Amino acid sequence: MQVVFETELEVIAIGDDGWVARDPRLDQHDARAVLAYIERRSGGFEVLQLGRGATEMSRFDRWDEALDALRRQAA
């Protein structure tokens, strides 16, 4: 696995077109640290946001838009 981005988020590649976004402030074994699964789809990115009692699917045209949404969730 490879960390591809790290600030408020830690984004780990889990394949050619998939990533897990997690909150690095929480222990790596804490399930609450997993914020989302991101998958590259034709022309954009689908984000399955997890946690806080709800699961939500969103679609973004650009990678940075997807990460901005996840940063807001982690704040």
URUR-V630149 format. One record per residue. PHI is phi as a letter, one per 40 degrees, with the letter a starting at -180 (none if undefined). Layout:
PHI, PHI
This chain:
none, b, c, b, a, a, a, c, b, b, b, b, c, b, i, c, b, b, a, b, b, b, c, c, c, c, d, c, c, c, d, c, c, c, c, a, b, b, b, c, b, d, g, i, b, b, b, c, c, b, g, f, g, a, b, b, b, b, b, b, c, b, d, c, c, c, c, d, c, c, c, c, c, c, c
